[in-house]
Amino acid sequence: MNGKERLLKALEDGLSKDFPIVIPYLDIFLRDHWGEVTDKPWWVATSWEIPTLLGVQASLMEKLGIDWVECKLCPSKHWRDSHKIEFEGEQVFLKDTLSGLREVIRRPKIGGEKAAWVDKMLVKSKEDVEDSIQIRWHEELKKKEASTMPWAS
């Protein structure tokens, strides 16, 4: 049975043991189920301590019964060496040890948060549409092209 046939059979009859299933957004799952996956504090995801993060990934693999991990980009070693987690009362901070700047880190909300830019993108009138579309006239483009790319004229 080829892949297409297995997929169609799964949709008709349900999944068999040889049909792989993957959670598409492991970060979202981990954010919403952190306490069920690991005993590490939530802020370790921000600390970029690689051995600790690998431990969280190992726990995630074990809890979900998966045999793969998501490969992620991470900050440079220089950045990781120059940033650390600090605590002040109940607050957690990410501190840049070179500049001394600290940034408050908040535990991500289960279910996520609405992005602030979403409301700005809402179109409520024809004027909003006109304001958001940048129209450049042909002559303006030709002038810009001639000034920035003399070889094009």
C-alpha positions as CSV (number, residue, x, y, z in Angstrom):
1,M,0.0,0.0,0.0
2,N,1.5,3.4,-0.9
3,G,1.3,6.6,1.1
4,K,-1.8,7.9,-0.6
5,E,-3.7,4.6,-0.2
6,R,-2.7,4.5,3.5
7,L,-3.9,8.1,4.0
8,L,-7.3,7.4,2.3
9,K,-7.7,4.2,4.3
10,A,-7.0,6.0,7.5
11,L,-9.6,8.7,6.7
12,E,-12.2,6.0,5.9
13,D,-11.4,3.3,8.5
14,G,-9.4,5.1,11.2
15,L,-5.7,5.0,11.9
16,S,-3.6,1.8,12.0
17,K,-0.4,1.3,13.9
18,D,1.8,1.8,10.9
19,F,0.4,5.3,10.1
20,P,2.5,8.0,11.8
21,I,1.0,11.0,13.5
22,V,2.9,14.1,14.3
23,I,1.9,17.0,16.5
24,P,2.5,19.9,14.2
25,Y,3.2,22.6,16.9
26,L,5.3,21.1,19.6
27,D,6.1,24.5,21.1
28,I,2.4,25.2,21.6
29,F,1.8,21.8,23.1
30,L,4.8,22.3,25.4
31,R,3.6,25.8,26.4
32,D,0.2,24.6,27.3
33,H,1.3,21.3,29.0
34,W,4.6,22.3,30.5
35,G,3.9,20.9,34.0
36,E,2.7,17.5,32.6
37,V,5.8,17.2,30.4
38,T,8.7,18.2,32.8
39,D,9.5,19.1,36.3
40,K,11.8,22.0,35.2
41,P,10.6,25.6,35.8
42,W,8.9,27.3,32.9
43,W,11.6,29.9,32.5
44,V,14.3,27.4,31.4
45,A,12.9,27.7,27.8
46,T,14.2,31.3,27.9
47,S,17.5,30.6,29.6
48,W,18.9,28.7,26.6
49,E,20.9,26.3,28.9
50,I,21.3,23.6,26.2
51,P,21.6,20.5,28.6
52,T,18.5,21.6,30.4
53,L,16.6,22.1,27.2
54,L,17.7,18.7,25.9
55,G,16.3,17.2,29.1
56,V,13.0,18.9,28.5
57,Q,13.0,17.5,24.9
58,A,13.8,14.0,26.3
59,S,10.8,14.3,28.7
60,L,8.6,15.5,25.8
61,M,9.6,12.5,23.7
62,E,8.9,10.1,26.5
63,K,5.5,11.6,27.4
64,L,4.3,11.8,23.8
65,G,5.9,8.5,22.7
66,I,7.7,10.2,19.8
67,D,11.1,9.3,18.5
68,W,12.2,12.7,17.0
69,V,12.9,16.2,18.2
70,E,12.3,19.5,16.5
71,C,15.7,21.1,15.5
72,K,15.7,24.7,16.4
73,L,18.0,27.6,16.0
74,C,19.5,29.0,19.1
75,P,21.4,32.1,20.1
76,S,25.2,32.1,19.7
77,K,27.5,30.9,22.4
78,H,28.5,34.5,23.0
79,W,24.9,35.4,23.7
80,R,24.2,32.4,25.8
81,D,27.3,33.1,27.9
82,S,26.4,36.8,28.4
83,H,22.8,36.3,29.4
84,K,21.4,34.7,32.6
85,I,18.2,34.3,34.5
86,E,17.7,36.4,37.7
87,F,15.0,36.5,40.2
88,E,13.6,39.3,42.3
89,G,10.7,38.2,44.4
90,E,8.1,36.6,42.1
91,Q,9.6,38.2,39.0
92,V,11.9,36.5,36.6
93,F,14.4,38.5,34.5
94,L,16.7,37.8,31.6
95,K,19.8,39.8,32.2
96,D,22.5,40.8,29.7
97,T,25.6,40.6,31.8
98,L,27.6,42.8,29.4
99,S,25.2,45.8,29.4
100,G,23.4,45.2,32.7
101,L,20.0,45.5,31.0
102,R,17.3,43.2,32.4
103,E,14.1,42.2,30.7
104,V,11.1,40.8,32.6
105,I,10.1,37.4,31.5
106,R,6.5,36.3,32.0
107,R,5.2,32.8,31.8
108,P,3.3,32.3,28.5
109,K,-0.4,32.0,28.9
110,I,-2.1,28.7,28.1
111,G,-3.8,29.1,24.8
112,G,-1.4,32.0,23.9
113,E,-2.1,35.7,23.7
114,K,-3.6,37.9,21.0
115,A,-0.9,39.7,19.2
116,A,-1.1,43.5,19.7
117,W,-0.7,44.2,16.0
118,V,-3.9,42.3,15.1
119,D,-6.2,45.2,16.0
120,K,-4.1,47.6,13.9
121,M,-4.6,45.4,10.9
122,L,-8.4,45.4,11.0
123,V,-10.0,47.2,8.0
124,K,-13.0,49.1,9.0
125,S,-13.6,51.4,6.0
126,K,-12.7,52.0,2.4
127,E,-10.3,54.7,3.7
128,D,-8.4,52.1,5.7
129,V,-7.9,50.0,2.6
130,E,-6.7,53.1,0.7
131,D,-4.3,54.0,3.5
132,S,-2.8,50.6,3.6
133,I,-2.1,50.2,-0.1
134,Q,1.0,52.0,-1.3
135,I,0.5,52.9,-5.0
136,R,3.5,54.2,-6.9
137,W,2.8,55.8,-10.2
138,H,4.8,54.6,-13.2
139,E,6.7,57.9,-13.6
140,E,7.7,57.9,-9.9
141,L,9.1,54.4,-10.3
142,K,11.0,55.3,-13.5
143,K,12.6,58.3,-11.7
144,K,13.6,56.2,-8.8
145,E,15.0,53.5,-11.1
146,A,17.0,56.0,-13.0
147,S,18.5,57.5,-9.8
148,T,19.3,54.3,-8.1
149,M,20.2,52.1,-11.1
150,P,21.8,54.3,-13.8
151,W,22.7,51.2,-15.8
152,A,18.9,50.5,-16.2
153,S,18.1,53.6,-18.2
